[in-house]
Amino acid sequence: MKYVFPFLILILSVTSCQKKEIDNNFTIAFGSCNNQVLENALWKEIEKNKPDIWIWGGDIIYTDTEDMAFMEKNYSKQKNDSNYSNFAKKVEILATWDDHDYGLNDGGTEYPKKKEAQQLFLNFLDVPKNDARRKQEGIYYSKDYKINNTQSIKIILLDTRYFRTALTTDTISKKRYQPNNYGEGSMLGNKQWNWLTNQLKNSTATYNIIVSSIQFLSSEHGFESWGNMPHEVTKLENLIKTSKAKNTIILSGDRHISEFSKKEIEGLNYPLIDFTSSGLTHSYTSYKGEPNKYRIGNVVSKKSFGILKFDLLTETVIMEIRGENNTVYSTINHTYNP
């Protein structure tokens, strides 16, 4: 019996060390553009990375329609997919929407069924009936994750559809859109902007992760992006600076390609990174190049998903674009200020 007590101390010590190591690491997996009628072979590959949360970056389903019964059927098809449902039992799910699960290609505030679509979206996520998102306009939402006694990660999910006003069609070049006149239009609407301002100004998180369904930094391609409303880009950059929100990273989707974009912003003591992960079931396989002055690394035009690995002991974030067989297609890492 005299050896039992030291042995127990040893077990408790090892267990404590293991718990401390786990508590200082956090993994986010995310992706977008998932057509419910196509096979998604990536769920098991995503699971290999042992994510703490999965974030849908938009286009969870493709259902451009004003027929809510049809939309509900498509959400049910995705929710009942065996590979996805097994994955969702193991990993917490967060989500925003983009145009095709919103109900209108490139759609914004003009979509007449947005209120009904919002409820179906929330049903898909099993959001309780008494949740505030059931009564508010738009699906924007935030959640904080405490990693250890002193550090946390805030996830901010934006709604770039419900309030977004009209874009300007490009009638000069072959691009789809040209930027609005500076000051014209809103990406988020006043209420959501006020909410976002409060989220960032009051954030004590070590990392603030903003999820936007469309790209923030890359805009030269002429498709949907924040660059369609240049003043809104300036507004968000200024908000990130003045709020003093720590270590803000943007996650985006929509484009059927995956890439990293990085911008040094005057007055911000860390670079702003926009990590785009797009193409879970289909991707831009005919991609031959497009300009992006903020791009770092190569564009991935294969089906892929995004991984962010946070090591809060070293303040390092490893960002990876992964795909078939959990292969790493591209990666960057950055050490942030604590």
SVG drawing of the C-alpha trace seen along z (x, -y; Angstrom):
<svg xmlns="http://www.w3.org/2000/svg" viewBox="-44 -59 50 61">
<polyline fill="none" stroke="black" stroke-width="0.4" points="0.0,0.0 2.9,-2.4 3.5,-2.7 -0.1,-3.6 -0.2,-7.2 2.9,-8.3 1.5,-6.5 -1.8,-8.4 0.2,-11.7 2.0,-10.7 -1.2,-9.9 -2.8,-13.2 0.3,-15.1 0.4,-13.6 -3.4,-14.2 -3.0,-17.8 -0.2,-18.3 -2.3,-16.8 -5.3,-19.0 -3.1,-22.1 -1.8,-21.2 -5.3,-20.7 -6.6,-23.9 -4.0,-26.0 -4.9,-24.7 -8.0,-25.3 -8.8,-24.2 -11.4,-25.7 -12.4,-24.0 -14.5,-25.9 -15.7,-25.8 -18.3,-26.8 -20.1,-26.0 -21.7,-22.6 -24.2,-21.4 -26.6,-19.0 -27.1,-16.9 -23.3,-16.3 -21.2,-14.0 -19.1,-15.7 -16.2,-13.3 -14.4,-15.7 -16.2,-15.2 -14.0,-12.3 -10.9,-14.3 -12.1,-17.3 -12.7,-15.1 -9.1,-13.9 -8.0,-17.4 -10.1,-17.0 -11.7,-20.5 -13.3,-22.0 -15.9,-23.7 -17.0,-23.6 -18.0,-26.9 -20.2,-27.0 -19.0,-30.0 -22.2,-30.1 -23.8,-28.2 -24.6,-25.2 -27.1,-24.2 -28.0,-25.4 -31.6,-26.4 -32.2,-29.6 -36.0,-29.8 -39.0,-31.5 -40.6,-28.1 -40.0,-27.6 -41.2,-23.9 -38.5,-23.3 -35.9,-25.1 -36.9,-23.1 -36.6,-19.9 -33.0,-20.8 -32.0,-21.7 -33.4,-18.3 -31.5,-16.5 -28.2,-18.0 -29.1,-17.6 -29.9,-13.9 -26.8,-13.1 -25.2,-10.3 -21.7,-11.6 -22.6,-15.1 -25.0,-14.0 -22.3,-11.7 -19.9,-14.6 -22.4,-17.0 -22.9,-14.6 -19.2,-15.0 -18.4,-18.6 -20.2,-21.9 -21.6,-23.7 -21.7,-27.4 -22.9,-29.0 -23.6,-32.0 -25.3,-31.9 -24.5,-33.2 -26.6,-33.8 -27.6,-30.2 -28.8,-29.2 -30.3,-32.6 -32.5,-31.9 -31.3,-34.4 -28.2,-34.3 -26.1,-37.4 -29.2,-38.5 -29.5,-41.1 -32.2,-43.0 -34.6,-42.8 -35.2,-39.0 -38.9,-38.8 -38.7,-35.5 -35.8,-36.4 -37.8,-36.2 -39.0,-32.7 -35.6,-31.7 -34.1,-32.8 -36.3,-30.5 -35.5,-27.5 -31.8,-28.3 -32.1,-28.4 -34.1,-25.1 -31.3,-23.5 -28.9,-24.5 -31.4,-23.4 -31.5,-26.9 -34.0,-26.9 -37.3,-28.6 -36.6,-31.1 -33.2,-32.1 -32.8,-35.8 -32.0,-35.0 -35.5,-33.8 -36.8,-37.3 -34.1,-39.6 -33.8,-40.5 -30.8,-38.7 -28.8,-35.8 -25.7,-37.6 -24.4,-36.0 -21.4,-35.7 -20.0,-33.2 -17.0,-33.2 -14.8,-30.2 -12.8,-30.3 -9.6,-28.4 -7.8,-28.7 -8.1,-30.9 -6.9,-34.0 -7.5,-33.6 -10.4,-33.2 -11.5,-33.2 -14.6,-35.2 -16.4,-34.0 -18.4,-36.8 -20.7,-35.6 -21.8,-38.3 -24.9,-38.4 -23.9,-39.9 -27.3,-39.2 -30.3,-40.3 -29.4,-44.1 -27.1,-44.4 -28.3,-47.0 -27.9,-47.0 -24.6,-46.4 -23.5,-48.2 -23.4,-46.1 -20.2,-46.5 -21.3,-47.6 -17.8,-48.4 -15.6,-45.3 -16.4,-41.6 -16.5,-41.7 -19.9,-41.2 -19.8,-44.2 -17.9,-47.5 -17.6,-49.3 -20.4,-51.6 -19.8,-55.3 -17.9,-55.9 -20.5,-56.2 -23.4,-54.5 -24.9,-51.3 -24.6,-49.2 -23.2,-45.7 -24.6,-45.1 -27.3,-47.6 -27.3,-50.1 -28.5,-47.7 -25.9,-45.0 -23.2,-47.6 -24.1,-48.9 -24.1,-45.3 -20.7,-44.6 -19.2,-47.8 -20.3,-46.7 -19.0,-43.2 -15.5,-44.4 -15.3,-47.4 -16.3,-45.2 -14.3,-42.2 -11.6,-40.9 -10.8,-37.9 -7.3,-37.0 -8.5,-36.4 -11.5,-37.8 -12.6,-35.7 -15.0,-37.5 -16.8,-35.3 -18.0,-36.9 -19.6,-34.8 -17.9,-37.0 -14.3,-38.0 -13.1,-41.1 -9.6,-41.9 -9.7,-40.4 -11.9,-42.4 -10.2,-42.9 -12.0,-39.8 -15.2,-41.8 -17.5,-39.2 -19.2,-39.8 -16.9,-41.1 -16.7,-43.9 -14.9,-45.8 -18.2,-46.4 -18.7,-49.0 -15.3,-50.6 -16.6,-52.8 -17.7,-49.7 -14.2,-48.3 -12.8,-51.5 -15.5,-51.4 -14.6,-47.9 -10.9,-48.5 -11.3,-51.6 -13.6,-49.8 -11.0,-47.0 -8.4,-49.7 -10.4,-52.0 -12.0,-49.1 -8.6,-47.8 -9.9,-44.3 -7.0,-41.9 -5.8,-39.8 -8.7,-39.9 -8.8,-37.3 -11.4,-37.2 -12.8,-34.0 -14.6,-34.0 -16.0,-31.8 -18.1,-32.1 -15.5,-31.9 -15.0,-28.2 -11.3,-28.7 -9.3,-28.9 -6.5,-31.4 -4.9,-33.7 -4.9,-37.4 -3.0,-39.7 -3.0,-43.5 -0.8,-45.7 -3.1,-48.5 -1.6,-51.7 -2.3,-52.0 -3.0,-48.2 -0.2,-46.4 -0.8,-43.1 -1.6,-42.2 -5.2,-41.6 -5.6,-38.2 -8.6,-37.1 -8.6,-33.3 -10.9,-32.2 -12.0,-28.5 -14.5,-27.6 -15.5,-24.6 -16.5,-21.6 -18.4,-19.7 -17.4,-21.6 -14.6,-24.1 -13.3,-26.4 -11.4,-23.7 -11.0,-25.8 -9.3,-28.6 -6.5,-30.2 -5.7,-33.1 -7.1,-36.4 -5.5,-39.5 -5.4,-39.9 -2.8,-42.4 -3.2,-41.0 -2.7,-37.3 0.0,-35.4 0.8,-31.9 -1.0,-30.1 -4.7,-29.8 -6.1,-26.3 -8.8,-25.4 -9.4,-21.9 -12.2,-20.9 -10.9,-22.0 -11.6,-23.1 -9.8,-25.5 -8.1,-24.7 -6.9,-27.2 -4.8,-25.8 -4.4,-28.2 -1.5,-27.7 -2.2,-30.1 1.1,-29.4 3.1,-30.7 0.4,-33.0 0.8,-31.3 -1.9,-30.5 -1.3,-27.9 -3.7,-28.3 -4.1,-25.4 -6.0,-24.7 -6.6,-21.0 -8.4,-18.6 -8.6,-15.0 -6.9,-12.6 -6.4,-15.5 -3.6,-16.7 -2.2,-20.2 -2.4,-22.3 -1.2,-25.6 -0.3,-26.9 0.8,-30.0 1.4,-30.8 1.6,-34.0 2.6,-34.8 0.3,-37.5 0.7,-39.8 -0.6,-38.3"/>
</svg>
